[in-house]
Structure formats: C-alpha cells, structure tokens
C-alpha cells in the first residue's frame, strides 16, 4: 500500500485521485486511461472539480456493492485489516 502514498496524495479520503488523473499523474496506466477515454472523461472532470459529487457517487456505489452476493458463515470472513489476510 505504500506505493499509493506518493507526494501527490493528501493523506485523506477526497477527490485528489481524480484531480491527479486530469493532470496526467495517475499511479497506474489503466487509471489514466479513464481520462483518455472520451466516454469517461466527463466523470473524471466532474469528480475532480466537485468533491461533493464525488462523495455522492461514492456513497451510491458503496450501497450497490453492499448488495453484491455477500459471503456469510463458513463461506466468508470479515477482514480485520484490508491489506492483510486474517
């Protein structure tokens, strides 16, 4: 995870990821491809310029992800840390 702690991040949860894409500063080339794609560029620009829009979109997606086939009981586990296997 240390690779994501570059000098262009603020160390907090915000829309800096999208601002960096608009500046050509993506960490991964696949991320930069979102800005290069004319279908995705309006979303990158919107989220780079409007942190509230980013937070609203993020919340909406998290609700949708919460409805994905969640494994429970012996089929799944809750991670105590996202970057470690329990």
C-alpha positions as a printed NumPy array, in Angstrom:
array([[  0.   ,   0.   ,   0.   ],
       [  2.968,   2.341,   0.4  ],
       [  3.031,   2.849,  -3.374],
       [ -0.197,   4.815,  -3.049],
       [  1.301,   7.234,  -0.514],
       [  3.052,   9.357,  -3.132],
       [  3.652,  13.097,  -2.863],
       [  0.541,  13.859,  -4.901],
       [ -1.911,  12.489,  -2.316],
       [ -3.306,  14.423,   0.59 ],
       [ -3.325,  11.517,   3.037],
       [ -7.091,  11.785,   3.417],
       [-10.158,  10.498,   1.606],
       [-11.036,  13.079,  -1.017],
       [-11.177,  13.61 ,  -4.787],
       [ -7.402,  14.056,  -5.285],
       [ -7.322,  10.805,  -7.293],
       [ -9.46 ,  12.46 ,  -9.987],
       [ -7.514,  15.709,  -9.852],
       [ -4.335,  13.704, -10.446],
       [ -5.901,  11.946, -13.459],
       [ -6.788,  15.291, -15.004],
       [ -3.147,  16.365, -14.507],
       [ -1.796,  13.158, -16.086],
       [ -0.48 ,  11.917, -12.736],
       [ -2.17 ,   8.534, -12.369],
       [ -0.244,   5.873, -10.49 ],
       [ -1.412,   3.11 , -12.834],
       [ -1.69 ,   3.434, -16.605],
       [ -5.116,   1.753, -16.541],
       [ -6.334,   4.594, -14.318],
       [ -5.015,   7.221, -16.71 ],
       [ -6.949,   5.508, -19.496],
       [-10.183,   6.697, -17.842],
       [ -9.213,  10.288, -18.555],
       [ -8.134,   9.418, -22.092],
       [-11.475,   7.726, -22.852],
       [-13.981,  10.333, -24.13 ],
       [-16.823,   8.358, -22.517],
       [-15.206,   8.524, -19.059],
       [-13.522,  11.923, -19.176],
       [-16.688,  13.862, -18.167],
       [-16.904,  11.771, -14.969],
       [-13.228,  12.318, -14.174],
       [-13.582,  16.057, -14.712],
       [-16.789,  16.231, -12.67 ],
       [-15.242,  14.363,  -9.744],
       [-12.002,  16.359,  -9.981],
       [-13.891,  19.665,  -9.867],
       [-16.684,  18.758,  -7.463],
       [-15.783,  16.842,  -4.325],
       [-19.434,  16.732,  -3.239],
       [-20.387,  14.986,  -6.495],
       [-17.561,  12.5  ,  -5.896],
       [-18.745,  11.757,  -2.339],
       [-22.348,  11.328,  -3.519],
       [-21.312,   8.95 ,  -6.329],
       [-19.044,   7.026,  -3.946],
       [-21.86 ,   6.584,  -1.412],
       [-24.232,   5.362,  -4.139],
       [-21.724,   2.788,  -5.368],
       [-20.969,   1.571,  -1.831],
       [-24.686,   0.899,  -1.292],
       [-24.786,  -1.088,  -4.549],
       [-21.675,  -3.047,  -3.596],
       [-23.262,  -3.856,  -0.262],
       [-25.953,  -5.769,  -2.144],
       [-23.487,  -7.968,  -4.038],
       [-23.579, -11.637,  -3.056],
       [-22.031, -11.279,   0.397],
       [-20.461, -14.482,   1.712],
       [-21.518, -15.319,   5.238],
       [-20.927, -18.068,   7.766],
       [-18.236, -20.581,   6.78 ],
       [-18.183, -19.212,   3.204],
       [-16.752, -15.837,   4.122],
       [-14.921, -13.817,   6.717],
       [-14.651, -10.228,   7.88 ],
       [-11.156,  -8.818,   7.439],
       [ -9.752,  -7.023,  10.412],
       [ -7.42 ,  -5.168,   8.002],
       [ -7.968,  -4.811,   4.257],
       [ -4.276,  -5.17 ,   3.47 ],
       [ -3.814,  -8.44 ,   5.443],
       [ -5.315, -11.896,   5.266],
       [ -6.879, -12.951,   8.567]])
